[in-house]
Amino acid sequence: MAAAQIISLKIHRSLAFGISLFASLGLMLALNLAGSTLITPAAPMGIVSFELAGSVKRAAEILNSWDVSAQRTAAFNLGLDYLFMLMYALAFSLASWMSGDGLRARGWPLAFLAQPLAVGAWLAAAFDAVENIALTTMLLSGAAATPWPGLARLSALLKFALLFLGLVYAFYGLTVKLAVRRISR
């Protein structure tokens, strides 16, 4: 690949990363603001409490703690979450690729994890979608039933684990980049 093409690719990737990161943060803020009405004694973390309920009993307690307006808000958040999934998966996958490229160029270890972690970001979004299907099923039926709470919890835990690994890797790549830049001065 010609040097001009590589530079162009890096600029486009950086721009796509910046846009997807900004969109992800904006959507996260919107979801948190809209979801603040979902915080109840039964759901101290709002929709996240519902995601992690894990049992029919716990999910039913959370559903029963939400009035009709709160349930509509939960449905809205679950719908908006699909756009959020696309944006965070893109941001995390690009962050992994950019970190891997930087690590590889500097000869640092773990550069080989870029591709698996980039794929992991999209798997996290897929687990998020499965989780949302389980939550929506309970929300629309108005009742928690097996297997939905367990499926939602397992999907949420896998999603969070993959995103955590991606975040650690992105910070590792950024730290190496900043450290090398500082040493080079």
Sequence and secondary structure as in RCSB ss.txt:
>XXXX:A:sequence
MAAAQIISLKIHRSLAFGISLFASLGLMLALNLAGSTLITPAAPMGIVSFELAGSVKRAAEILNSWDVSAQRTAA
FNLGLDYLFMLMYALAFSLASWMSGDGLRARGWPLAFLAQPLAVGAWLAAAFDAVENIALTTMLLSGAAATPWPG
LARLSALLKFALLFLGLVYAFYGLTVKLAVRRISR
>XXXX:A:secstr
  HHHHHHHHHHHHHHHHHHHHHHHHHHHHHHHHGGGG  SS TTTHHHHHT  SHHHHHHHHHHS HHHHHHHH
HHHHHHHHHHHHHHHHHHHHHHHHHHHHHHHT TTGGGHHHHHHHHHHHHHHHHHHHHHHHHHHHHTS  TTHHH
HHHHHHHHHHHHHHHHHHHHHHHHHHHHHHHHHH 
